[in-house]
Amino acid sequence: MPALGGLTLARVLHVHGIPSTVYEAESSPMARVQGGMLDIHDYNGQLAVEAAGLMDEFHGLILEGRQQLRLVDRDGTVLLDKADDGTGGRPEVQRGELRQILLDSLPAGTVRWGHKVSGTAVSSNIP
Ligand SMILES: Cc1cc2nc3c(=O)[nH]c(=O)nc-3n(C[C@H](O)[C@H](O)[C@H](O)COP(=O)(O)OP(=O)(O)OC[C@H]3O[C@@H](n4cnc5c(N)ncnc54)[C@H](O)[C@@H]3O)c2cc1C
């Protein structure tokens, strides 16, 4: 299923020489807007991107300044103002752009658009 989870798994399998097919119920990559921003944390999301071998592409998507933090009290007095110095552990990217680098990293035909899965089976032939 080609959202971030299925595409990342397909990419990691591909990096390790294992072919896969991803079935997606939606008719095409343009079937719907992908939504907004994602924080990609260093302890989970970034580990997945690294396993997928796509860190360079990922760094190209990061929106600078989105990790700035400002706390104010009820009068608007600034209590904390921490700039985004690039060292934060959860940079933000656009969900659709992250999906696109995953789609671009897979062999043509990996994703079968417009194919809704109705059941699964485990094969006993896997060595
Ligand atoms: C408002 C919001 C904000 C979030 N913010 C963050 C964030 O900042 N950082 C972060 O890491 N995570 C965030 N998440 C979580 C993140 O979106 C999910 O963890 C991630 O999208 C899960 O990916 P997925 O591929 O497992 O599932 P999904 O993204 O849900 O994709 C499932 C796909 O499967 C397809 N599908 C469903 N049924 C079938 C079927 N029977 N056959 C074929 N295809 C099917 C769907 O069409 C869809 O494309 C947020 C989630 C929400 C809702």
The ligand as a Tripos MOL2 file, in Angstrom:
@<TRIPOS>MOLECULE
LIG
   53    58     1     0     0
SMALL
NO_CHARGES

@<TRIPOS>ATOM
      1 C1         -2.7960   14.6220   11.2430 C.3       1 LIG1
      2 C2         -1.6160   13.6540   11.2490 C.ar      1 LIG1
      3 C3         -0.3400   14.1440   11.4980 C.ar      1 LIG1
      4 C4          0.7590   13.2760   11.5130 C.ar      1 LIG1
      5 N1          2.0000   13.7900   11.7410 N.ar      1 LIG1
      6 C5          3.0540   12.9850   11.7120 C.ar      1 LIG1
      7 C6          4.3730   13.5200   11.8710 C.ar      1 LIG1
      8 O1          4.5600   14.7150   12.0690 O.2       1 LIG1
      9 N2          5.4340   12.6520   11.8100 N.ar      1 LIG1
     10 C7          5.2510   11.3000   11.5930 C.ar      1 LIG1
     11 O2          6.2400   10.5580   11.5190 O.2       1 LIG1
     12 N3          3.9940   10.7800   11.4300 N.ar      1 LIG1
     13 C8          2.9220   11.5770   11.4960 C.ar      1 LIG1
     14 N4          1.6790   11.0590   11.3230 N.ar      1 LIG1
     15 C9          1.5570    9.5970   11.1630 C.3       1 LIG1
     16 C10         1.8420    9.2040    9.7150 C.3       1 LIG1
     17 O3          0.9840    9.9070    8.8350 O.3       1 LIG1
     18 C11         1.6050    7.6970    9.5900 C.3       1 LIG1
     19 O4          2.4210    7.0260   10.5160 O.3       1 LIG1
     20 C12         1.9250    7.2100    8.2100 C.3       1 LIG1
     21 O5          1.1880    7.8750    7.2110 O.3       1 LIG1
     22 C13         1.6000    5.7420    8.1560 C.3       1 LIG1
     23 O6          1.9340    5.2970    6.8720 O.3       1 LIG1
     24 P1          1.3090    4.0010    6.3080 P.3       1 LIG1
     25 O7          1.9490    3.7840    4.9690 O.co2     1 LIG1
     26 O8          1.4600    2.9010    7.3150 O.co2     1 LIG1
     27 O9         -0.2790    4.2320    6.2120 O.3       1 LIG1
     28 P2         -1.1220    5.3220    5.4390 P.3       1 LIG1
     29 O10        -0.3690    6.5960    5.2650 O.co2     1 LIG1
     30 O11        -2.4480    5.3510    6.1390 O.co2     1 LIG1
     31 O12        -1.3400    4.6920    3.9790 O.3       1 LIG1
     32 C14        -2.1080    3.5530    3.7570 C.3       1 LIG1
     33 C15        -2.2790    3.3840    2.2290 C.3       1 LIG1
     34 O13        -2.9170    2.1300    1.9890 O.3       1 LIG1
     35 C16        -3.9460    2.3140    1.0210 C.3       1 LIG1
     36 N5         -4.9410    1.2550    1.2620 N.ar      1 LIG1
     37 C17        -5.7910    1.1480    2.3160 C.ar      1 LIG1
     38 N6         -6.5000   -0.0110    2.2120 N.ar      1 LIG1
     39 C18        -6.0460   -0.6560    1.1010 C.ar      1 LIG1
     40 C19        -6.3710   -1.9180    0.4780 C.ar      1 LIG1
     41 N7         -7.2920   -2.7550    0.9940 N.pl3     1 LIG1
     42 N8         -5.7020   -2.2580   -0.6430 N.ar      1 LIG1
     43 C20        -4.7710   -1.4650   -1.1760 C.ar      1 LIG1
     44 N9         -4.4300   -0.2430   -0.6380 N.ar      1 LIG1
     45 C21        -5.0690    0.1390    0.4950 C.ar      1 LIG1
     46 C22        -4.4510    3.7190    1.2580 C.3       1 LIG1
     47 O14        -5.0750    4.2130    0.0990 O.3       1 LIG1
     48 C23        -3.1530    4.4700    1.5930 C.3       1 LIG1
     49 O15        -2.4920    4.9630    0.4490 O.3       1 LIG1
     50 C24         0.5630   11.8970   11.2970 C.ar      1 LIG1
     51 C25        -0.7360   11.3950   11.0300 C.ar      1 LIG1
     52 C26        -1.8140   12.2690   11.0030 C.ar      1 LIG1
     53 C27        -3.1910   11.7050   10.7140 C.3       1 LIG1
@<TRIPOS>BOND
     1     1     2 1
     2     2     3 ar
     3     2    52 ar
     4     3     4 ar
     5     4     5 ar
     6     4    50 ar
     7     5     6 ar
     8     6     7 ar
     9     6    13 1
    10     7     8 2
    11     7     9 ar
    12     9    10 ar
    13    10    11 2
    14    10    12 ar
    15    12    13 ar
    16    13    14 ar
    17    14    15 1
    18    14    50 ar
    19    15    16 1
    20    16    17 1
    21    16    18 1
    22    18    19 1
    23    18    20 1
    24    20    21 1
    25    20    22 1
    26    22    23 1
    27    23    24 1
    28    24    25 2
    29    24    26 1
    30    24    27 1
    31    27    28 1
    32    28    29 2
    33    28    30 1
    34    28    31 1
    35    31    32 1
    36    32    33 1
    37    33    34 1
    38    33    48 1
    39    34    35 1
    40    35    36 1
    41    35    46 1
    42    36    37 ar
    43    36    45 ar
    44    37    38 ar
    45    38    39 ar
    46    39    40 ar
    47    39    45 ar
    48    40    41 1
    49    40    42 ar
    50    42    43 ar
    51    43    44 ar
    52    44    45 ar
    53    46    47 1
    54    46    48 1
    55    48    49 1
    56    50    51 ar
    57    51    52 ar
    58    52    53 1
@<TRIPOS>SUBSTRUCTURE
     1 LIG1         1 GROUP 0 **** ****
